[in-house]
């Protein structure tokens, strides 16, 4: 293999790695956007499905990053990564909001159950 062929192969490899990276970032963005939209609309969200899809994408991203050279990392699409980070932050906020709501609901249900179980002997109206 000649020197120019080696350079061409490296350039092609670098393009493929960057294309794969951009593709995964795009798919993760799409997953995050879908989940966040459902959360904001207070619609049913199948969290297990979304978590599985996010985990698979993260695994794929890790595999791609392992094949990155130092030069690849320097030339990564930082705008795409920043955009993804913003979407992840919005998703985290939406998930946190729903978790707080679920915590409040479970506290209310728990209190209601405790009050219903009490026979009143030691409660407000008891002796």
C-alpha positions as CSV (number, residue, x, y, z in Angstrom):
1,X,0.0,0.0,0.0
2,X,1.5,3.4,-1.0
3,X,1.7,6.3,1.3
4,X,-1.1,8.1,-0.5
5,X,-3.3,5.0,-0.2
6,X,-2.6,4.9,3.5
7,X,-3.5,8.6,3.8
8,X,-6.7,8.0,1.8
9,X,-7.7,5.1,4.0
10,X,-7.1,7.1,7.2
11,X,-9.1,10.0,5.8
12,X,-11.9,7.7,4.9
13,X,-11.8,6.0,8.3
14,X,-11.9,9.5,9.9
15,X,-14.9,10.5,7.8
16,X,-16.7,7.2,8.7
17,X,-16.0,7.7,12.4
18,X,-17.3,11.2,12.3
19,X,-20.4,10.2,10.3
20,X,-21.1,7.4,12.7
21,X,-20.7,9.8,15.6
22,X,-23.0,12.4,14.0
23,X,-25.6,9.7,13.3
24,X,-25.6,8.5,16.9
25,X,-25.8,12.0,18.3
26,X,-28.8,12.7,15.9
27,X,-30.6,9.5,17.1
28,X,-30.0,10.3,20.7
29,X,-31.4,13.8,20.2
30,X,-34.5,12.3,18.6
31,X,-35.0,9.9,21.5
32,X,-34.6,12.7,24.0
33,X,-36.9,15.1,22.1
34,X,-39.6,12.4,21.9
35,X,-39.4,11.6,25.6
36,X,-39.3,15.3,26.7
37,X,-42.2,16.2,24.5
38,X,-44.3,13.4,26.0
39,X,-43.3,14.4,29.5
40,X,-44.2,18.1,28.9
41,X,-47.6,17.1,27.4
42,X,-48.3,14.9,30.5
43,X,-48.8,11.9,28.3
44,X,-48.0,8.4,29.2
45,X,-44.3,7.7,28.8
46,X,-42.9,4.2,28.6
47,X,-39.8,4.9,30.6
48,X,-38.4,1.4,30.3
49,X,-38.5,1.7,26.5
50,X,-36.9,5.1,26.4
51,X,-34.2,4.0,28.9
52,X,-33.5,1.0,26.8
53,X,-33.2,3.1,23.6
54,X,-30.9,5.6,25.4
55,X,-28.7,2.9,26.9
56,X,-28.3,1.3,23.5
57,X,-27.4,4.6,21.9
58,X,-24.9,5.3,24.8
59,X,-23.3,1.9,24.2
60,X,-23.0,2.6,20.5
61,X,-21.6,6.1,21.2
62,X,-19.0,4.5,23.6
63,X,-17.9,2.0,20.9
64,X,-17.5,4.8,18.4
65,X,-15.5,7.0,20.8
66,X,-13.1,4.1,21.5
67,X,-12.2,4.1,17.8
68,X,-11.6,7.9,17.8
69,X,-8.0,9.1,17.6
70,X,-6.7,12.2,19.4
71,X,-7.1,14.1,16.1
72,X,-10.7,12.8,15.7
73,X,-11.6,14.2,19.2
74,X,-10.2,17.6,18.3
75,X,-12.4,17.8,15.2
76,X,-15.6,16.5,16.7
77,X,-18.9,18.4,16.0
78,X,-19.0,20.5,19.1
79,X,-22.2,22.3,18.1
80,X,-23.9,18.9,17.9
81,X,-22.6,17.8,21.3
82,X,-23.7,21.2,22.8
83,X,-27.1,20.8,21.3
84,X,-27.5,17.3,22.7
85,X,-26.3,18.5,26.1
86,X,-29.1,21.2,26.1
87,X,-31.7,18.6,25.2
88,X,-30.5,16.3,27.9
89,X,-30.7,19.1,30.4
90,X,-34.3,19.9,29.4
91,X,-35.1,16.1,29.6
92,X,-33.6,15.9,33.0
93,X,-35.7,18.9,34.2
94,X,-38.9,17.3,32.8
95,X,-38.1,14.0,34.4
96,X,-37.3,15.6,37.7
97,X,-40.6,17.5,37.6
98,X,-42.5,14.2,37.1
99,X,-40.5,12.5,39.8
100,X,-41.4,15.3,42.3
101,X,-45.1,15.0,41.3
102,X,-45.0,11.2,41.7
103,X,-43.4,11.7,45.2
104,X,-46.2,14.1,46.2
105,X,-48.9,11.8,44.9
106,X,-47.4,8.8,46.8
107,X,-47.2,10.8,50.0
108,X,-50.8,11.8,49.7
109,X,-51.9,8.2,49.0
110,X,-49.8,6.9,51.9
111,X,-51.3,9.5,54.3
112,X,-54.8,8.7,53.1
113,X,-54.2,4.9,53.6
114,X,-52.8,5.5,57.1
115,X,-55.8,7.7,58.0
116,X,-58.2,5.1,56.6
117,X,-56.5,2.3,58.6
118,X,-56.8,4.1,61.9
119,X,-59.8,3.2,63.9
120,X,-59.8,6.6,65.6
121,X,-58.8,5.2,69.1
122,X,-55.6,7.3,69.2
123,X,-56.4,9.7,66.5
124,X,-58.1,13.1,66.4
125,X,-61.5,12.0,67.6
126,X,-60.3,9.3,70.0
127,X,-59.8,9.2,73.7
